[in-house]
Amino acid sequence: MTKLLIVFFFLFQLANTPVIAAEAEATTITTTEIISSVSLDPSCLHYCITGICVWLFCTWFSCDIETSIQVAHYNPDLVVSVFDEPGENPWTVVESIFGAFEKQASDSLIGLFHDAEGGGGHRTEGGNTQTDQSLRFKEVTAVGHPFSLFDSFLSETNLFCPSEADPFTPYFSSAIDSLTWRLGLPEMLYLTNLIPGRRLVGSGVLQQWGAVWPRTGFINQKDDVKAAAVVAQRAGNIVTQGGQPHIYIALDGNGYNRTNLPGELIENDPSTGVWQMLAPKTDDVCYAFGENDVYSQSWSTDRQSEDNRYAFALWRPYECCEAKGIYLFTVEFEVCI
């Protein structure tokens, strides 16, 4: 009888003990992991020999015809991280270097207009969190991919085009661009980009992931992974152009010999750039965002982050050949590996 009472007392205590939910483990990725994730899959690298460049090389005594191989491939230019709160970048080294500064900058800039800290996450600026579950707000950074550390070595082989991006360089931080990233001005004045049905990630009626414009942190998307993907697309679109109404550093060339540079990243167009998820899941393949998954397994499956932190590598296409004098012409052909 005594044992029965002890068991009953234990069960009663257990039933009335408050359950403390375990905090979600932070989604993080290190520089070593980012470098090791570089994929040789054709959907990412897509390495091709595309021709022979012909040059005229002259000295004081004679002129000769020289040739060099023209190559084309994609480079991992940027690591684009998307997260809820300023300073919570999943890339550990970027968080440690810039995290505190980003949080302070965001709070200071927002404090000019709101008597509150910048915050982030799923804030809806006064909306009802019980009914506005599809309205999300995201922070984002675009930082030079660490693989660019090897550019100088690889370019010496004359079989590789260096990236436009410098490793670890912060090209865009939504915390620094807080006012535009939240208010949407002057982006709201670009009316042609705001026409419904234009500048959408995905196509058709059922598989739209979200609009690229206005390029702010707010997005109406119930799927958090797809929301992060669209926000990454917005940041990529900003930094791959000059003269955008944001505070950022534009990618502006690599200074290498005869190079065809990628240009603007355009949604749904893999010829301008493709994405590779790095965290919370590391993909071995690359793709343009906007996959039609209406009648198949959702693209987000196995890609959800418990703390809403994501990291993607942006791969963009380059074509170049080594300069050996005065350029004459290119004999074009294509052999891909």
C-alpha positions as CSV (number, residue, x, y, z in Angstrom):
1,M,0.0,0.0,0.0
2,T,2.9,2.3,0.9
3,K,4.5,1.7,-2.5
4,L,1.2,2.4,-4.3
5,L,0.9,5.8,-2.5
6,I,4.5,6.7,-3.4
7,V,3.8,5.9,-7.1
8,F,0.5,7.9,-7.0
9,F,2.3,10.9,-5.4
10,F,5.1,10.7,-8.0
11,L,2.6,10.7,-10.9
12,F,0.6,13.5,-9.3
13,Q,3.8,15.6,-9.0
14,L,4.8,14.8,-12.6
15,A,1.4,15.8,-14.0
16,N,1.5,19.1,-12.2
17,T,5.1,20.0,-13.0
18,P,5.3,22.7,-15.7
19,V,6.9,21.6,-18.9
20,I,9.8,23.8,-20.0
21,A,10.1,23.7,-23.7
22,A,13.6,23.2,-25.0
23,E,15.0,26.0,-27.0
24,A,15.6,25.3,-30.6
25,E,19.3,24.7,-31.4
26,A,20.7,27.6,-33.3
27,T,21.3,27.0,-37.0
28,T,24.9,27.8,-37.7
29,I,27.5,27.2,-40.4
30,T,31.2,27.8,-40.3
31,T,33.6,29.1,-43.0
32,T,35.2,25.7,-43.3
33,E,31.8,24.1,-43.9
34,I,30.9,26.8,-46.5
35,I,34.1,26.1,-48.4
36,S,33.7,22.4,-48.2
37,S,30.1,22.7,-49.5
38,V,31.3,24.1,-52.9
39,S,29.7,21.7,-55.4
40,L,31.2,20.4,-58.7
41,D,27.7,19.3,-59.8
42,P,27.0,20.6,-63.3
43,S,23.9,22.4,-62.0
44,C,26.3,24.6,-59.9
45,L,29.7,24.8,-61.6
46,H,28.6,24.1,-65.2
47,Y,32.2,24.2,-66.5
48,C,32.7,24.5,-70.3
49,I,35.5,25.3,-72.7
50,T,33.7,27.7,-75.1
51,G,36.3,28.7,-77.6
52,I,39.8,29.9,-78.5
53,C,40.7,33.6,-78.2
54,V,43.1,34.9,-80.9
55,W,45.4,37.7,-80.0
56,L,48.1,39.8,-81.9
57,F,51.2,40.1,-79.8
58,C,53.9,42.5,-81.1
59,T,57.4,43.4,-80.0
60,W,59.8,46.0,-81.5
61,F,60.9,43.4,-84.0
62,S,57.9,41.2,-85.0
63,C,54.3,40.4,-84.5
64,D,53.0,36.9,-83.6
65,I,49.6,35.3,-83.3
66,E,48.8,34.0,-79.8
67,T,45.9,32.0,-78.6
68,S,44.3,31.3,-75.2
69,I,41.4,29.0,-74.1
70,Q,38.1,30.6,-73.4
71,V,36.2,29.1,-70.5
72,A,32.8,29.5,-69.0
73,H,31.6,28.5,-65.5
74,Y,29.6,29.6,-62.5
75,N,31.3,31.0,-59.4
76,P,30.0,30.9,-55.8
77,D,30.0,34.7,-55.4
78,L,28.0,35.4,-52.3
79,V,26.7,33.8,-49.1
80,V,23.3,35.3,-48.5
81,S,22.0,34.7,-45.0
82,V,18.4,35.3,-44.0
83,F,17.2,35.4,-40.4
84,D,14.7,37.1,-38.1
85,E,16.6,39.3,-35.7
86,P,19.5,41.7,-36.4
87,G,22.8,40.1,-35.4
88,E,21.6,36.5,-35.6
89,N,23.5,35.5,-38.8
90,P,23.9,31.7,-39.2
91,W,27.4,32.2,-40.6
92,T,29.3,32.2,-37.4
93,V,32.3,34.4,-38.4
94,V,30.0,37.0,-39.8
95,E,27.8,37.0,-36.7
96,S,30.9,37.4,-34.5
97,I,32.4,40.3,-36.5
98,F,29.3,42.2,-37.6
99,G,26.5,40.9,-35.3
100,A,26.7,43.4,-32.5
101,F,27.3,46.3,-34.9
102,E,24.3,45.3,-37.0
103,K,22.0,45.2,-34.0
104,Q,23.1,48.5,-32.7
105,A,22.9,50.1,-36.2
106,S,19.4,48.8,-36.7
107,D,18.2,49.9,-33.3
108,S,19.7,53.4,-33.8
109,L,18.2,53.9,-37.2
110,I,14.8,52.7,-36.3
111,G,14.9,54.7,-33.2
112,L,14.9,57.8,-35.3
113,F,11.3,57.1,-36.2
114,H,10.1,54.6,-33.6
115,D,10.7,54.8,-29.8
116,A,11.6,51.1,-29.8
117,E,14.4,48.8,-30.7
118,G,14.6,47.5,-34.3
119,G,13.7,44.0,-33.5
120,G,12.7,41.7,-36.3
121,G,11.3,38.2,-36.5
122,H,7.6,37.9,-37.3
123,R,6.7,41.4,-36.3
124,T,3.8,42.8,-38.4
125,E,4.1,46.4,-37.4
126,G,0.8,46.4,-35.4
127,G,-0.8,43.4,-37.1
128,N,-2.5,40.7,-35.1
129,T,0.0,37.8,-34.6
130,Q,-2.8,35.4,-34.3
131,T,-4.3,36.2,-37.7
132,D,-1.4,37.6,-39.7
133,Q,0.7,34.4,-39.7
134,S,1.7,34.7,-43.3
135,L,3.2,38.2,-42.9
136,R,6.8,37.9,-42.1
137,F,9.8,40.2,-41.7
138,K,13.3,39.1,-42.5
139,E,16.8,40.5,-42.1
140,V,19.4,39.6,-44.7
141,T,23.1,39.9,-45.4
142,A,25.1,39.3,-48.6
143,V,28.7,38.6,-48.0
144,G,31.5,37.6,-50.3
145,H,31.9,33.8,-50.5
146,P,35.1,32.5,-48.9
147,F,35.9,30.4,-51.9
148,S,37.1,33.6,-53.6
149,L,40.2,33.3,-51.4
150,F,41.5,30.8,-54.1
151,D,40.7,33.1,-57.1
152,S,44.3,34.3,-57.6
153,F,45.7,30.8,-57.5
154,L,43.0,29.4,-59.8
155,S,43.2,32.3,-62.3
156,E,46.9,31.6,-62.8
157,T,45.9,28.4,-64.5
158,N,44.2,30.5,-67.2
159,L,41.3,28.0,-66.9
160,F,39.3,29.9,-64.3
161,C,37.5,33.2,-64.2
162,P,37.7,35.0,-60.8
163,S,34.7,36.2,-59.0
164,E,33.4,39.8,-58.8
165,A,33.1,39.4,-55.1
166,D,35.9,39.7,-52.5
167,P,35.8,37.1,-49.7
168,F,34.1,38.2,-46.5
169,T,33.2,41.6,-47.9
170,P,29.7,42.7,-46.7
171,Y,27.9,43.8,-49.8
172,F,24.5,44.2,-48.2
173,S,23.2,44.3,-44.7
174,S,19.5,45.0,-44.1
175,A,20.5,46.3,-40.6
176,I,22.5,49.1,-42.2
177,D,19.8,49.7,-44.8
178,S,17.1,49.6,-42.0
179,L,15.0,52.5,-43.1
180,T,14.6,51.5,-46.7
181,W,14.4,47.8,-45.8
182,R,11.4,48.6,-43.6
183,L,9.7,51.6,-45.2
184,G,10.1,50.6,-48.8
185,L,10.9,54.1,-50.0
186,P,11.8,55.1,-52.6
187,E,11.2,51.6,-54.0
188,M,7.5,52.2,-54.0
189,L,8.0,54.9,-56.6
190,Y,9.2,52.3,-59.2
191,L,5.6,51.6,-60.3
192,T,6.4,49.4,-63.3
193,N,8.1,46.8,-61.0
194,L,5.0,46.8,-58.7
195,I,2.5,45.8,-61.2
196,P,0.7,42.6,-60.0
197,G,2.0,39.6,-61.8
198,R,5.5,41.1,-62.6
199,R,8.8,40.3,-60.9
200,L,7.5,37.1,-59.2
201,V,9.6,34.2,-58.0
202,G,7.8,31.3,-59.6
203,S,5.2,31.5,-62.3
204,G,1.5,30.9,-62.9
205,V,-1.2,31.2,-60.2
206,L,-0.5,28.3,-57.9
207,Q,3.3,28.2,-57.5
208,Q,4.2,31.8,-56.8
209,W,6.7,32.1,-53.9
210,G,6.5,35.9,-53.7
211,A,7.3,39.1,-55.4
212,V,10.9,40.5,-55.7
213,W,9.6,44.1,-55.6
214,P,9.4,46.0,-53.4
215,R,12.8,44.8,-52.1
216,T,12.1,45.1,-48.4
217,G,12.1,42.7,-45.5
218,F,8.3,42.2,-45.5
219,I,6.9,39.2,-47.3
220,N,3.5,37.6,-47.3
221,Q,4.3,33.9,-47.4
222,K,3.2,31.2,-45.0
223,D,6.1,28.9,-45.8
224,D,9.1,30.3,-43.9
225,V,11.7,28.6,-46.1
226,K,10.2,30.1,-49.3
227,A,9.9,33.4,-47.6
228,A,13.7,33.3,-46.9
229,A,14.4,32.3,-50.5
230,V,12.5,35.3,-51.9
231,V,14.2,37.7,-49.5
232,A,17.6,36.2,-50.6
233,Q,16.5,36.8,-54.2
234,R,15.8,40.4,-53.4
235,A,19.2,41.0,-51.8
236,G,20.9,39.3,-54.8
237,N,19.0,41.5,-57.2
238,I,20.1,44.6,-55.3
239,V,23.9,43.9,-55.1
240,T,24.2,42.7,-58.7
241,Q,23.2,46.2,-60.0
242,G,24.5,49.7,-59.5
243,G,22.5,52.7,-58.6
244,Q,19.9,51.0,-56.5
245,P,18.0,53.0,-53.8
246,H,19.7,51.1,-51.0
247,I,22.8,51.3,-48.8
248,Y,25.0,48.6,-50.2
249,I,28.2,47.8,-52.2
250,A,27.6,46.8,-55.8
251,L,29.5,44.0,-57.5
252,D,31.4,45.9,-60.2
253,G,33.8,43.6,-62.1
254,N,36.8,41.4,-61.5
255,G,39.5,43.1,-63.5
256,Y,40.5,39.9,-65.1
257,N,41.6,39.9,-68.8
258,R,38.7,39.4,-71.3
259,T,35.7,38.6,-69.1
260,N,32.0,38.5,-69.7
261,L,30.4,39.3,-66.4
262,P,27.1,37.9,-65.1
263,G,25.1,41.2,-64.7
264,E,21.8,41.5,-62.9
265,L,20.4,38.5,-61.0
266,I,16.9,38.0,-62.5
267,E,14.3,35.7,-60.9
268,N,13.4,32.4,-62.6
269,D,16.4,32.8,-65.0
270,P,19.2,30.4,-64.1
271,S,21.4,31.9,-66.8
272,T,21.8,34.9,-64.5
273,G,22.4,32.9,-61.3
274,V,21.5,29.8,-59.3
275,W,21.2,29.1,-55.6
276,Q,22.5,26.4,-53.3
277,M,21.2,26.0,-49.8
278,L,24.0,25.9,-47.2
279,A,22.0,25.8,-43.9
280,P,20.1,24.3,-42.3
281,K,20.5,21.7,-45.1
282,T,23.5,21.7,-47.4
283,D,22.4,20.9,-51.0
284,D,24.7,19.3,-53.5
285,V,22.8,20.8,-56.5
286,C,21.9,24.4,-57.5
287,Y,18.6,25.8,-58.8
288,A,16.6,28.9,-59.5
289,F,14.1,29.6,-56.8
290,G,10.4,29.2,-57.8
291,E,10.2,25.4,-58.4
292,N,6.6,24.3,-59.2
293,D,6.0,21.9,-56.3
294,V,2.2,22.1,-56.2
295,Y,1.7,18.5,-57.3
296,S,4.9,17.0,-55.8
297,Q,6.8,17.1,-52.5
298,S,7.2,20.6,-51.3
299,W,10.6,22.2,-52.0
300,S,10.7,23.2,-48.4
301,T,10.6,19.6,-47.1
302,D,13.7,18.9,-44.9
303,R,14.8,22.5,-45.4
304,Q,13.0,24.0,-42.4
305,S,15.0,25.8,-39.7
306,E,13.7,25.7,-36.2
307,D,15.0,29.2,-35.5
308,N,14.3,30.6,-38.9
309,R,17.9,31.0,-39.9
310,Y,19.0,30.2,-43.5
311,A,22.1,30.5,-45.6
312,F,22.4,30.2,-49.4
313,A,25.3,30.4,-51.9
314,L,24.6,32.5,-55.0
315,W,26.4,31.0,-58.1
316,R,26.7,33.3,-61.1
317,P,28.0,32.7,-64.7
318,Y,31.4,34.0,-66.0
319,E,33.2,33.6,-69.3
320,C,36.8,34.7,-69.9
321,C,40.1,34.0,-71.6
322,E,43.7,35.1,-70.8
323,A,44.8,38.3,-72.5
324,K,47.9,37.8,-74.7
325,G,48.1,41.0,-76.7
326,I,45.6,42.8,-78.9
327,Y,42.3,40.9,-79.1
328,L,41.4,39.9,-82.6
329,F,38.5,37.4,-82.5
330,T,37.3,34.2,-80.9
331,V,36.8,30.8,-82.5
332,E,33.7,29.6,-80.7
333,F,32.8,26.0,-79.8
334,E,31.6,24.4,-76.6
335,V,32.8,21.3,-74.7
336,C,31.3,20.9,-71.2
337,I,32.4,18.6,-68.4
